[in-house]
């Protein structure tokens, strides 16, 4: 299908879901899969159908560098286990927007670029809102049941690396550094995640984003084994 068709179908699906609290939607996938772009594209389409959107990312919930890198800067286990502050994610964002929450939430707690905590005023979620939350490792066992709808954005790892070589050059400074980090830390960390969480099996829908212009929308009955999806 065309990208416009996918965005239309997916936004319509999300808007059709009713909830007494904010609809908490996870957009999961490996690094450079296209999660943030997809969430940003969905937001105005959802708002055009009368549902307010709250945008947030796991990037606002990093652990301090001393925690993230305590197993070494290239450790796959460290990437999967130590990168993000899931307790704060639940306390500040997911629980307040959930069925027992009061609707007052925060979108960020940490600036990973400056390695400093952030304190921002809480906001009140408007009625009938949709949280679009993008990030890696969102369907891990300790988080998977916090979401009301789960989207897994799938791309092959080699394709994601090629995208990262363009996208992350300003962040890491050279293609060599990007390749080293992806091949030694990020992608092995994602394979560990695949083995532990099997995220494609936890998702309500899988978006095959290998060709962003013609993505495919797959539902659980259509998905196949992880071995056929990766790498």
N, C-alpha and C positions, 0 to 999 in steps of 0.2 A: 504494500500500500504506500501511497505518498505520505510524506510527513504531515501534511495538513490533515489528511484523513485520520492518521493515528492520533494527532492532537485532538481532533474533534471527537473521536470515539472515546478516548481516555478521559477527556474533560467531562463528557456527557455521563460516563459511568460514575465518576466521582460525584458529580452534582446530583445524581439519582440516589445516592446513599444518604439516608436520614440518620440523625444521631441526636440524642439529647444533650451531648457535649460536643466540643470541637472535634471534627473528624480528623484524626491524626494519621497522616499518610506518609509512609516511608518510601523514599526513592533510593534504593541500595544498588550497589554494583562496584566493580573494581575501579581502581584509579584510572581516570581519563575515559571512563565509559560513556560519559555524557549526561550524568545525573543532574548536575546543576543547570545545564542548558535546558534539559527537559522540564525541570521544575519551573524555571523562569518562563518558559513558553506556555506552560499550562496555567500559570497564575492569572494572566489577563483573561483567558478564555473562561475560567471558572468564575471570575469576578463579573464577567459580562452576563453570566447566567444567574446573577443575584446572590452568589455566595462570597462573603469576604474571605480573603486569603491571608494567612500568616506564613511568611517565608522564614526559614531558619536552616542552619546547616550544622553538621557535626564539627565543622571547623571552628565553631564558637565554643566548643567544649573540649579542647585539647587539655591534656595534662601538662604541667611544667616540663621544660626540657630535661631537667634532672630526673624526672620520672620516666619520660618517654624513651630516653636513651640509656637507662641504667643497665640494660643488657648489652649495650653496644649500638653504635649508630647504624649498623647494617644488620641487626638481628631481626629475622622474620618473626620470631616469637615475641620480641619486644614490640614490634609493630602491631601485632594482633592483640596482645595482652595489655600493653601499657600506654597506648597512644591517647586514649580518651577517658574523660571523667564521666562515667555513666551514672554514678550516684547523683552528681549535680544535674545531669541531663534530665533525670527523672524528677528530682526535687524541684527544679526551677521551671521546667517546661512541660514534660509529659504528664506528670501527676496533676498539676494544676489544670491542665486542659482535658483530663480524663473524667470518667464517670463520677468520681468522688472529689473532684477538684473544685476550687472556687472561681476558676477562670482568670486569675491574675498570674501572669507568666512573664518570664524573661527569655530572651532569645540568645544571649551570649553570656559567658562567664569568664572567658580567657582570650587574650590576644596572643596567638602563638608566634607572631612575627616579632613582637617585643618581649615575649615571655613574661607577661604580666597579667595578673587577674584584672577583671573588669567588673565594675559595679554599676548597673544601669537601673533606672526606675522600672518597676513592674508595669505592665500594660494589661488592660482588661480585654479579653477576647470578645468580639462582637457575637451576637447570636448567629447560629448556623454557620460558623466559620469553618474553614478547612486549613489545617496545618500541612504545608508541603515542606518536608524535612529531607534534605539530601545528605548522603554521606556513605562512607564505607562501613562495613561490619554491622549494619543496622538490624539484621535478622539473626544475630547471634542469640544463643539461648536465653541470656538474661535480659534481652530487649524485645524479642520477637512478639511477645504477647502485649506489648505496650502500644502496638499500632492497630488502628482500625481498618487500614487497607495497606497492602504491601506490594510495592512495585520493584521488580528486579531488572535492572538495565544491564543487558548482557552484551559484551564484545569479547573477541578473542584477545589474549594478552599481548600478542605481537602487534596487533592493530592498535591497541591502547598505548603501547610503547611508542609507536610512530606518532600518535597524537601528542603524547607527552613531550616528545623531543621538540615539538613546535610550541606547545603551550607553556612549558615549565622552564624555558631557557632563561627568562629574566629572573626566575626564582633561584635556580641552581647555578647559573653562570656558564655552563658548558654542556655539550651533549654527552661527553664522557661521564660527568658526574651524574647526569640523569640516568644513563644506561646502568651505571653501577648501582644506584639506589633502587631502580626498578627491578633489575635482575637479581640482586642479592637480598633486598629487604621487602619491597612492596609486593612483588609478584609471588615470591615464596610465602609471604604472610597471607596473601589472598588464597593460595592453595591450601594453607593450613585452615583457614576459615571455611573453604569449601568442604574440606574433610570433616570438620567438626559440626558445622551448622547446616550444610547442604541448603544454601539460601534459595536456590531456584525451586526447591520443594516447599519452602515456607511462603512463597509469594502468592498473592492472588492473581497476579498477571506478570508475564515476562515480556520485556521489550527487547527484541533482537535489534541492536543499534549498530551492527557492523557497517551498514550503509546508512548513514543518517538521513539521506534524502529519501530512502525507501525502507524504513524500518518495518519490522513485523511485530504484530501484537499477538502473543500466544497466551492462552489460558491453561490452567493445570491439566486438563484432559488432552491438550495438544503437546505439552512439553515432553521431552524425552530424557533419557538418563544423563547424568552429569558428565559421564565419560564422552558422550557425543557432543557436548557443548564446549568442552575445554580440553586442551588449549586452542 
